[in-house]
Amino acid sequence: MQNDLLTSLLPLVALFAIFYFLIIRPQQKQAKAHKEMITNLKKGDKIVTNGGLMVEVVKAEETFFVVKNSDNSEMKLAKEFVARLITE
């Protein structure tokens, strides 16, 4: 009876383990790396926003960045809308 329970739960446990290592864990690592990248942004860094704008960081505040567009107009950008850092 206990062997039947164990053998019926084993595929479910294996499926969860595969799901964790292929989907959940890499997503957590990517989110951690993105958060670290946002924390390390400083004046002069060029970034791409989620909307596709390429801007330069002028000032980093607690919850937002002051960024400069290519025509030198400044605007505020919420930190959660930073997509990636441009590395040249």
DSSP file (Angstrom, degrees, kcal/mol; ACC not computed):
  #  RESIDUE AA STRUCTURE BP1 BP2  ACC     N-H-->O    O-->H-N    N-H-->O    O-->H-N    TCO  KAPPA ALPHA  PHI   PSI    X-CA   Y-CA   Z-CA
    1    1 A M     >        0   0    0      0, 0.0     4,-1.6     0, 0.0     5,-0.1   0.000 360.0 360.0 360.0 -45.6    0.0    0.0    0.0
    2    2 A Q  H  >  +     0   0    0      1,-0.2     4,-2.2     2,-0.2     5,-0.1   0.843 360.0  55.4 -71.1 -32.2    2.8    2.5    0.9
    3    3 A N  H  > S+     0   0    0      2,-0.2     4,-2.7     1,-0.2     5,-0.2   0.887 105.3  53.1 -64.4 -39.0    4.8    1.5   -2.2
    4    4 A D  H  > S+     0   0    0      2,-0.2     4,-1.7     1,-0.2    -2,-0.2   0.904 109.6  48.0 -63.2 -41.5    1.8    2.3   -4.4
    5    5 A L  H  X S+     0   0    0     -4,-1.6     4,-1.6     2,-0.2    -2,-0.2   0.913 112.8  48.7 -64.6 -43.1    1.5    5.8   -2.8
    6    6 A L  H  X S+     0   0    0     -4,-2.2     4,-1.7     1,-0.2    -2,-0.2   0.921 112.2  47.2 -64.3 -45.1    5.3    6.3   -3.3
    7    7 A T  H  < S+     0   0    0     -4,-2.7    -1,-0.2     1,-0.2    -2,-0.2   0.793 111.9  50.9 -70.2 -26.5    5.3    5.2   -6.9
    8    8 A S  H  < S+     0   0    0     -4,-1.7     4,-0.4    -5,-0.2    -1,-0.2   0.796 114.4  43.1 -80.6 -26.6    2.2    7.3   -7.7
    9    9 A L  H  X S+     0   0    0     -4,-1.6     4,-2.3    -5,-0.2     5,-0.2   0.707  96.3  78.2 -87.7 -21.1    3.8   10.5   -6.2
   10   10 A L  H  X S+     0   0    0     -4,-1.7     4,-2.5     1,-0.2     5,-0.2   0.905  92.9  48.1 -58.5 -47.0    7.3   10.0   -7.6
   11   11 A P  H  > S+     0   0    0      0, 0.0     4,-2.3     0, 0.0    -1,-0.2   0.878 111.7  51.6 -62.2 -34.8    6.4   11.3  -11.1
   12   12 A L  H  > S+     0   0    0     -4,-0.4     4,-2.1     2,-0.2    -2,-0.2   0.910 111.4  46.3 -66.9 -42.3    4.7   14.3   -9.6
   13   13 A V  H  X S+     0   0    0     -4,-2.3     4,-2.3     2,-0.2    -1,-0.2   0.903 113.1  49.9 -65.8 -41.8    7.7   15.1   -7.5
   14   14 A A  H  X S+     0   0    0     -4,-2.5     4,-2.4    -5,-0.2    -2,-0.2   0.898 109.9  51.0 -63.8 -40.6   10.0   14.6  -10.5
   15   15 A L  H  X S+     0   0    0     -4,-2.3     4,-2.5    -5,-0.2    -2,-0.2   0.907 110.3  48.9 -64.2 -42.4    7.9   16.9  -12.6
   16   16 A F  H  X S+     0   0    0     -4,-2.1     4,-2.7     2,-0.2    -2,-0.2   0.910 110.5  51.2 -63.6 -41.8    8.0   19.6  -10.0
   17   17 A A  H  X S+     0   0    0     -4,-2.3     4,-2.4     2,-0.2    -2,-0.2   0.916 111.9  46.6 -62.4 -43.7   11.8   19.3   -9.7
   18   18 A I  H  X S+     0   0    0     -4,-2.4     4,-2.1     2,-0.2     5,-0.3   0.930 112.7  50.1 -63.1 -45.5   12.2   19.7  -13.5
   19   19 A F  H  X>S+     0   0    0     -4,-2.5     4,-2.0     1,-0.2     5,-1.3   0.903 111.8  48.9 -59.3 -43.2    9.8   22.6  -13.5
   20   20 A Y  I  <>S+     0   0    0     -4,-2.7     5,-2.8     3,-0.2    -2,-0.2   0.943 115.2  41.8 -63.2 -49.9   11.7   24.3  -10.7
   21   21 A F  I  <5S+     0   0    0     -4,-2.4    -1,-0.2     1,-0.2    -2,-0.2   0.756 121.7  39.8 -75.4 -24.3   15.2   23.9  -12.2
   22   22 A L  I  <5S+     0   0    0     -4,-2.1    -1,-0.2    -5,-0.2    -2,-0.2   0.738 133.8   9.6 -95.5 -24.1   14.2   24.8  -15.8
   23   23 A I  I  X5S+     0   0    0     -4,-2.0     4,-1.5    -5,-0.3    -3,-0.2   0.762 124.7  41.9-121.4 -56.5   11.7   27.6  -15.2
   24   24 A I  I  ><S+     0   0    0     -5,-1.3     4,-2.2     1,-0.2     5,-0.2   0.947 113.6  47.5 -68.6 -51.1   11.5   29.0  -11.7
   25   25 A R  H  ><S+     0   0    0     -5,-2.8     4,-2.2     1,-0.2     5,-0.2   0.919 112.3  47.7 -62.0 -47.8   15.2   29.1  -10.7
   26   26 A P  H  > S+     0   0    0      0, 0.0     4,-2.3     0, 0.0    -1,-0.2   0.884 111.7  52.4 -61.6 -35.3   16.5   30.8  -13.9
   27   27 A Q  H  X S+     0   0    0     -4,-1.5     4,-2.3     2,-0.2    -2,-0.2   0.903 109.1  49.0 -65.1 -40.7   13.8   33.4  -13.6
   28   28 A Q  H  X S+     0   0    0     -4,-2.2     4,-2.2     2,-0.2    -1,-0.2   0.899 111.3  49.6 -65.2 -40.4   14.7   34.2  -10.0
   29   29 A K  H  X S+     0   0    0     -4,-2.2     4,-2.2     2,-0.2    -2,-0.2   0.900 111.5  49.0 -65.1 -40.6   18.4   34.5  -11.0
   30   30 A Q  H  X S+     0   0    0     -4,-2.3     4,-2.3     2,-0.2    -2,-0.2   0.904 111.2  49.2 -66.0 -41.8   17.5   36.8  -13.9
   31   31 A A  H  X S+     0   0    0     -4,-2.3     4,-2.3     2,-0.2    -2,-0.2   0.889 111.2  50.1 -64.8 -39.3   15.3   39.0  -11.6
   32   32 A K  H  X S+     0   0    0     -4,-2.2     4,-2.2     2,-0.2    -2,-0.2   0.910 111.3  48.1 -65.4 -42.8   18.1   39.2   -9.1
   33   33 A A  H  X S+     0   0    0     -4,-2.2     4,-2.1     2,-0.2    -2,-0.2   0.887 111.9  50.1 -65.5 -38.9   20.7   40.2  -11.7
   34   34 A H  H  X S+     0   0    0     -4,-2.3     4,-2.2     2,-0.2    -2,-0.2   0.912 110.7  49.0 -65.9 -43.0   18.3   42.9  -13.1
   35   35 A K  H  X S+     0   0    0     -4,-2.3     4,-2.0     1,-0.2    -2,-0.2   0.901 111.7  49.6 -62.9 -40.9   17.6   44.3   -9.6
   36   36 A E  H  X S+     0   0    0     -4,-2.2     4,-1.6     2,-0.2    -1,-0.2   0.886 109.1  52.3 -64.9 -39.5   21.4   44.5   -9.0
   37   37 A M  H  < S+     0   0    0     -4,-2.1     4,-0.4     1,-0.2    -2,-0.2   0.909 109.6  49.2 -62.9 -42.6   22.0   46.2  -12.3
   38   38 A I  H >< S+     0   0    0     -4,-2.2     3,-0.9     1,-0.2    -1,-0.2   0.883 109.7  51.6 -65.3 -38.4   19.3   48.8  -11.5
   39   39 A T  H 3< S+     0   0    0     -4,-2.0    -1,-0.2     1,-0.2    -2,-0.2   0.830 109.9  50.1 -67.3 -30.9   20.9   49.4   -8.0
   40   40 A N  T 3< S+     0   0    0     -4,-1.6    -1,-0.2    -5,-0.1    -2,-0.2   0.438  80.9 119.8 -90.3   1.1   24.3   49.9   -9.6
   41   41 A L    <   +     0   0    0     -3,-0.9     2,-0.3    -4,-0.4    19,-0.0  -0.422  39.8 174.6 -67.4 140.6   23.3   52.5  -12.2
   42   42 A K    >   -     0   0    0     -2,-0.1     3,-2.0     1,-0.1    15,-0.3  -0.828  39.9 -56.1-138.7 176.0   25.0   55.8  -11.9
   43   43 A K  T 3  S+     0   0    0     -2,-0.3    15,-0.2     1,-0.2     3,-0.1  -0.291 120.7  25.1 -57.2 132.4   25.3   59.2  -13.7
   44   44 A G  T 3  S+     0   0    0     13,-3.1    -1,-0.2     1,-0.3     2,-0.2   0.204  85.7 131.5  98.3 -15.8   26.4   58.8  -17.3
   45   45 A D    <   -     0   0    0     -3,-2.0    12,-3.0    12,-0.1     2,-0.5  -0.482  51.8-137.4 -70.5 139.7   25.2   55.2  -17.8
   46   46 A K  E     +A   56   0A   0     40,-0.4    40,-3.1    10,-0.2     2,-0.3  -0.858  29.1 178.0-100.0 132.9   23.1   54.7  -20.9
   47   47 A I  E     -AB  55  85A   0      8,-2.9     8,-2.2    -2,-0.5     2,-0.4  -0.861  28.0-131.6-131.6 162.8   20.0   52.6  -20.6
   48   48 A V  E     -AB  54  84A   0     36,-2.7    35,-2.5    -2,-0.3    36,-1.6  -0.969  26.1-142.7-113.0 132.1   17.1   51.3  -22.6
   49   49 A T  E >   - B   0  82A   0      4,-2.5     3,-1.7    -2,-0.4    33,-0.2  -0.407  29.0-104.5 -87.0 168.8   13.6   51.7  -21.1
   50   50 A N  T 3  S+     0   0    0     31,-2.3    32,-0.1     1,-0.3    -1,-0.1   0.764 123.5  58.1 -62.9 -23.9   10.8   49.2  -21.4
   51   51 A G  T 3  S-     0   0    0     30,-0.3    -1,-0.3     2,-0.1    31,-0.1   0.520 122.9-106.3 -82.8  -6.1    9.3   51.5  -24.0
   52   52 A G  S <  S+     0   0    0     -3,-1.7     2,-0.2     1,-0.3    -2,-0.1   0.470  70.4 143.8  97.5   2.8   12.4   51.3  -26.1
   53   53 A L        -     0   0    0      1,-0.0    -4,-2.5    -5,-0.0     2,-0.7  -0.559  42.9-144.1 -76.9 138.8   13.9   54.7  -25.4
   54   54 A M  E     +A   48   0A   0     -2,-0.2     2,-0.3    -6,-0.2    16,-0.3  -0.920  36.0 160.3-102.6 115.5   17.6   55.0  -25.2
   55   55 A V  E     -A   47   0A   0     -8,-2.2    -8,-2.9    -2,-0.7     2,-0.4  -0.821  36.8-121.8-132.8 167.1   18.5   57.6  -22.5
   56   56 A E  E     -AC  46  68A   0     12,-2.3    12,-2.8    -2,-0.3     2,-0.3  -0.937  29.1-118.0-114.8 135.7   21.4   58.6  -20.3
   57   57 A V  E     + C   0  67A   0    -12,-3.0   -13,-3.1    -2,-0.4    10,-0.2  -0.559  33.2 171.8 -73.2 127.5   21.1   58.6  -16.5
   58   58 A V  E     +     0   0A   0      8,-3.4     2,-0.3     1,-0.4     9,-0.2   0.770  69.3   2.2-101.1 -39.7   21.6   62.1  -15.1
   59   59 A K  E     - C   0  66A   0      7,-1.8     7,-3.0   -17,-0.1     2,-0.6  -0.986  62.4-141.5-152.4 137.7   20.7   61.5  -11.5
   60   60 A A  E     + C   0  65A   0     -2,-0.3     5,-0.2     5,-0.2     2,-0.2  -0.902  24.3 178.6-104.3 123.5   19.7   58.5   -9.5
   61   61 A E        -     0   0    0      3,-2.6    -2,-0.0    -2,-0.6     5,-0.0  -0.420  44.7 -91.0-107.3-173.1   17.0   59.0   -6.8
   62   62 A E  S    S+     0   0    0     -2,-0.2     3,-0.1     1,-0.2    -1,-0.0   0.924 118.8   9.8 -69.6 -45.1   15.4   56.4   -4.4
   63   63 A T  S    S+     0   0    0      1,-0.1    16,-1.9    16,-0.0    17,-0.3   0.469 130.2  27.5-116.1  -4.0   12.5   55.4   -6.6
   64   64 A F  E     - D   0  78A   0     14,-0.3    -3,-2.6    15,-0.1     2,-0.4  -0.948  63.6-127.7-150.1 169.1   13.3   57.0  -10.0
   65   65 A F  E     -CD  60  77A   0     12,-3.1    12,-3.0    -2,-0.3     2,-0.6  -0.921  16.6-135.5-116.1 146.3   16.0   58.3  -12.3
   66   66 A V  E     -CD  59  76A   0     -7,-3.0    -8,-3.4    -2,-0.4    -7,-1.8  -0.931  37.9-173.5 -94.6 122.1   16.4   61.6  -13.9
   67   67 A V  E     -CD  57  75A   0      8,-3.3     8,-2.4    -2,-0.6     2,-0.4  -0.816  20.6-137.1-121.9 158.5   17.3   60.8  -17.5
   68   68 A K  E     -CD  56  74A   0    -12,-2.8   -12,-2.3    -2,-0.3     6,-0.2  -0.956  15.4-146.9-118.6 130.4   18.4   62.8  -20.6
   69   69 A N    >   -     0   0    0      4,-2.5     3,-1.7    -2,-0.4   -14,-0.1  -0.244  38.8 -91.7 -83.8 177.9   17.1   62.1  -24.1
   70   70 A S  T 3  S+     0   0    0      1,-0.3    -1,-0.1   -16,-0.3   -15,-0.1   0.753 128.2  54.9 -66.7 -23.6   19.1   62.6  -27.3
   71   71 A D  T 3  S-     0   0    0      2,-0.1    -1,-0.3     1,-0.0     3,-0.1   0.189 120.6-110.1 -92.9  17.4   17.8   66.2  -27.6
   72   72 A N  S <  S+     0   0    0     -3,-1.7     2,-0.4     1,-0.2    -2,-0.1   0.601  70.6 144.3  65.4  16.3   19.0   66.9  -24.0
   73   73 A S        -     0   0    0      1,-0.0    -4,-2.5    -5,-0.0     2,-0.3  -0.703  42.3-138.8 -82.3 136.7   15.5   67.1  -22.6
   74   74 A E  E     +D   68   0A   0     -2,-0.4     2,-0.3    -6,-0.2    -6,-0.2  -0.720  27.6 166.4 -98.5 146.0   15.4   65.7  -19.1
   75   75 A M  E     -D   67   0A   0     -8,-2.4    -8,-3.3    -2,-0.3     2,-0.4  -0.961  35.3-107.0-149.0 164.0   12.6   63.5  -17.7
   76   76 A K  E     -D   66   0A   0     -2,-0.3     2,-0.4   -10,-0.2   -10,-0.2  -0.778  29.5-167.9 -96.5 141.4   11.9   61.3  -14.7
   77   77 A L  E     -D   65   0A   0    -12,-3.0   -12,-3.1    -2,-0.4     2,-0.1  -0.993  22.4-124.4-131.0 124.7   11.9   57.5  -15.2
   78   78 A A  E >   -D   64   0A   0     -2,-0.4     3,-2.1   -14,-0.2   -14,-0.3  -0.431  24.7-123.8 -65.5 140.9   10.6   55.1  -12.6
   79   79 A K  G >  S+     0   0    0    -16,-1.9     3,-1.5     1,-0.3    -1,-0.1   0.802 106.9  64.3 -59.3 -31.3   13.2   52.5  -11.7
   80   80 A E  G 3  S+     0   0    0    -17,-0.3    -1,-0.3     1,-0.3   -16,-0.1   0.572  93.8  63.5 -72.6  -5.2   10.9   49.6  -12.6
   81   81 A F  G <  S+     0   0    0     -3,-2.1   -31,-2.3   -32,-0.0     2,-0.6   0.273  72.2 111.7-101.5  11.3   10.8   50.7  -16.3
   82   82 A V  E <   -B   49   0A   0     -3,-1.5   -33,-0.2   -33,-0.2     3,-0.1  -0.756  41.8-178.9 -82.7 122.4   14.5   50.2  -16.9
   83   83 A A  E     -     0   0A   0    -35,-2.5     2,-0.3    -2,-0.6   -34,-0.2   0.926  55.8 -28.0 -87.0 -53.3   14.9   47.3  -19.3
   84   84 A R  E     -B   48   0A   0    -36,-1.6   -36,-2.7   -47,-0.0     2,-0.4  -0.988  56.4-102.1-160.6 165.4   18.7   47.0  -19.7
   85   85 A L  E     -B   47   0A   0     -2,-0.3     2,-0.6   -38,-0.2   -38,-0.3  -0.760  34.8-128.4 -92.5 136.9   22.1   48.8  -19.6
   86   86 A I        -     0   0    0    -40,-3.1     2,-0.5    -2,-0.4   -40,-0.4  -0.783  24.3-170.3 -88.3 121.6   23.7   49.6  -22.9
   87   87 A T              0   0    0     -2,-0.6   -42,-0.0     1,-0.1   -40,-0.0  -0.959 360.0 360.0-112.4 124.6   27.3   48.4  -23.1
   88   88 A E              0   0    0     -2,-0.5    -1,-0.1     0, 0.0    -2,-0.0   0.439 360.0 360.0 -98.7 360.0   29.2   49.6  -26.0
